[in-house]
Amino acid sequence: MNTHILRHSLRRNQNNVMQHMTQLEHIKLLLHRDIARQRAISQRQGVTNDQNASGKLPLRSGADYGIGEYFVTFKVGTLAQRFVLIADTGSDLTWMKCRYKCQGAMCNQTSSGRRNFRPDWSSSFRTIPCSSRMCKIELANLLSCSLPFSIVSLYSDGSEALGLFANETVTIRLTNGRTERLNNVLVGCTKSSHGTFETSDGVIGLGYSNYSFTHKAVEKFGGKFSYCLVDHLSQKNVSSYLVFGNNKQAAVTPPDKMQYTELVLGKINSFYAVNIRGISIGGTMLQIPSQVWNVNGQGGVILDSGTSLTFLTQPAYQPVMSALEHSLSNFSKSKLDIEPMDYCFNSTGFNKSMVPKLEFHFADGATFEAPAKSTVLDAAEGVKCLGFVSATASWPGTSIIGNIMQQNHIWEFDLINKRLGFARSSCT
């Protein structure tokens, strides 16, 4: 899978639906989107340039819009037009909703979303036709051309988008307060969309690909990028950051310090994979077959900012759930149906100190301790659920560390040295 999963990220309610949405409705929405995204993931198994300043984009939770992803402010075109795009490490390409002059069948289409990019207002917009080598060969697995200068991208959940590919200029703010222009950034400009792609400004593609925005940005600012995710239920006025280049302002929570582990690139398509050795709960290593973690085989683990929950393949899911359920056995199970979450309980008298320490152990010795609030989630008033979902009905498959598990941590993706850094942080 390349950009085929980005449509699962594109959910924005223009009327601040979170004000009218219960916690139960919110968690069910996340589950529905995550399941489709995980299925798509399971189906697909540079020179640094030192800079005095790094590129920095404000990063916010989408909770106020009723979705589980994180957003960045993005300026594109000449003169620059401002958009709010979903930050997605699982997507190759950057997409925006557009409104442009009619071209044949495109005249009958209308675009949705709060904002639309206007290519005719930008002097730097350059379309990439279907007849080009890029569309015919390099991007052939991502799209199908149906009209001159237009594309139809179909996604595994039935969503689709009709529009153009183009090279465009992106303006990014630097950590020193100045701005920098990145030229010839590949973008998708959608005229219309259906399915889960309908109600958003678009996506900024952060995947490991020659066509992603990450590739362009790290080429300019140095071979790394990092982000810090605030609590997933934070309001939109609470921001963290997405940084390209050295993150000198990263605030690590004492007594933590940055840990580093190998970042596995190019093994599971454009995803960022890691080598996991095992999972322990309450200090006891669980009995999980080693092939579950083998990124060179039929297993492996990825970090995905566009998936909310954490998905484990069955051989890992069952022992994790059994150990956590045992620690919560004093609480009665809830009768609420929150499929596919298997274990929800009535939380009267619950305290997060009751959650045993859960740790992901990396093959090279680093250890990530999961936050208790990422292990046990609020699902409804008086009801909590274990925040893990079974990745597939059967083995094999890819496990996913989602953005809720990643919250309140700095994550640094060093693409030159192929290492992942992480540490606890308030993200402010």
C-alpha positions, 0 to 999 in steps of 0.5 A: 500500500502506498497512499491508499490508506490516506483516505482513512485519515480524511474526516473533518466535520465542518460544524465542530461535531465534537460539541454534540458527539458523546465519547462513545460515538467518538470512539466508535468513529475512530474504530470504524476508520482504523479498521479499514486503514489497518486492513489496507496496511495488512494488504501490503507487506539522501544527502543531508544539508545542514541548516541554522534553522529547521522547518516547523509546523504547528501540530494539533489534535483533531478531537474538536472535529470528531476525528482521531488524527493530527493536523498541521497548518500548510501554505501552498502556492504563489501567493500562498494559500493556507490549509489545514492538512492531516499529518500522515506518516502512512501516506506518500502523497500530499493532497488538497481539495481544489477548485479550478477551471472546468475540464470536460467531465470535471465541470459537473463535479463540486468540491467539499471541505472548508477550504479549496485551493485555487490553482488559477490564483497561483503562478507556481502551479504546474500540472503533471499530465497523464502522458508524462513518465511520472504518471505512466511509470513512476506513479502507475501503482497509485492512480489510473488516468481517465482524462487528459491531465486528470486522475482517479485514485481508488482506495481499498475502502471504496473512497475515490478522488478525481483531480490533478497531479502538479508541482507546486511551491510550499511555504514553511516557517522556520524556527528562527521566525523566517520563512522558506519556500520549497519549490516543485513539491508534488501535490494532488489537487482533487476536484471531487471525492467520495467516501471517507475523502469528502470532508477535509482540506487534505493530507500532508504525506509524511511517508518514506517515499521519493514523492512524499513531502518528507522527502522534499523537506528533509532534503532541504533541512537535514535528514530527519523530522520529528513530532510530538503529539499532545493528548488526543482529546486536546482542544484545537487551541493546544498545539505541539509541533512537526519539525523538519531538521534538528529539533533544538527546542524539544522538551524531554520530561525529566528524568527521561532522556532520548532513547534510540532504536533502529528505524527500518525503512523500505521493508513495509513499503512507505511505512516506518517500521521498527524491530521489536523483541517483545512486550512485557506487562508488569515486568513479565515478558509475554510469550509471543512468537518471534515471527510476529515481530519479524519485519523481514518476514510476514510480521513487523511493527510500524508507527502510524500517525494516521491510525488512532488505536494500536493494532496487534496481530493475533499471536501478540494480541491474545497474551497482551489482552489476557494479562491486562484483563487479569489486572482489571478482573475486579471491575465488571465488564460493560454491556456496551457494544463497542466492537471491535474493542473486546474488553470494556469495563465499568470504571467506578473506582478505577485509578490509572495506577491500577494499570500494570506497566506495559513496555515495548522492548526493541531488539537493540535494547531500547524500551518504550513504556506505554502511557497508562492513558494510552493503554486504557481509554475512556469510551463513555461515561463510566466506561473504559476499554483496553486500547488494543484491537486485533489486527487481523482475524488470522496470522500473518499481518502487520502490527501498528503503534497508533497515535494514541499510544504515541501521545505525549512523546517526542518521536524523531525519525532520522532518515540518514542514520536510520534510527528512531528517537523517542522520549516522554514530553509535555509537547508544549 
